[in-house]
C-alpha cells in the first residue's frame, strides 16, 4: 500500500512541470508584433508617425501583448536574407520576437492614384498564413481612426469595458462554407469573419445582427448575449439572384417609344408631308386651278353658314 502510494506520488511530481507549463500557456496572452510601416510614397517622418499611431491603437487591445519592432523592416529582412515581405519572411520575424501574430503594413498609391494603407496579419500557428488583410484610404482621413478601423478588421474588436462590474459574454459568428463577410451589431461594424469565424466580447444584452457579403442576400437576426456565456451563431448566406436582361427586341416595361404620344404625332406628320409631296410631284401643269371651298359638319345646317347666306 505504501509502495503504491509512493509510486503515485512520484508520478504526480513528474507530471507537475508539464501541468504548470500547460497552465502558463493557457493564461499567457497572445503576442502580436507590429512592424514599422513601409512606404516609398511618404517621408520617413510620416512613416514613423503612422507607426506610432498604429502601435498606440494596438495597445488598446488589453487581451494581447503588443510588441513593436525595433528597426525598419528592410533591416529586419536583411538579417534573414529575405527579398520580400512574404509569409515565409514574416514567419521568421515572428519567431525572432516569439510572437503569435505579425502585423505588416505599407502605404502605396491605389488604382485611383490616392494613398492607401495596406495592412495584413500573419498568424504563425498552427502554420504560418495570412489571416486577414485590409486597405484603408489615407488621404484626408483621421489617422487614428484609420488605424482603429484597420486593426478592427485584422484582429477583432477592442476589449469592451465592463459596466457596473457585470462580466461580459462572447459572441461567435461562423459562416457556413467559410468565406469572408462583414458582421454588424446594432449598425456598428463588429469585425470580419475568417476561416475560424469571428469571436468578440459583448456586454450582456440583445443585439440586432447583420451579416453582409458581396453577391449574397443580407442576413439579419436578433441575438441575445448572456453574461459569462458564449453564444454561437452559424450563418448560411443565400446567393443573390442575378439581374435579368430582356431579350433583344422585347418591349420595355413602360411600353417603349411606341407608347409615347410624340411617336405617333411624328408618324402622322411624316404621312401628311409625304402625301402632299406626292401630290405636288404628280399633278400635271395643266391641272385646273383650285378655288375656295367651304365645309360644314352638317349638310342640313349649311344654309346657316354665312358663306352660303343668300346663295
Secondary structure, DSSP 8 states (H G I E B T S, - for coil): -HHHHHHHHHHHHHHHHHHHHHHHHHHS-EEEEE---B-SSS-HHHHHHHHHHHHHHHTT-TTEEEEE-SS-HHHHHHHTT-SS--HHHHHHHHHHHT-SEEEEEEEEE-TTSSEEEEEEEEE-SSS-EEEEEEEEE-TTS-HHHHHHHHHHHHH-------STT---EEEEEEETT----EEEETTEEEEE-BTTBEEEEE-SEEEEEEEE-TTB--EEEEEEE-TT-EEEEEE---B--------TT---TT--GGGSHHHHHHHHHHHHHHHHHHHHHHS-TT----------S-GGGGGGSTTTTT-
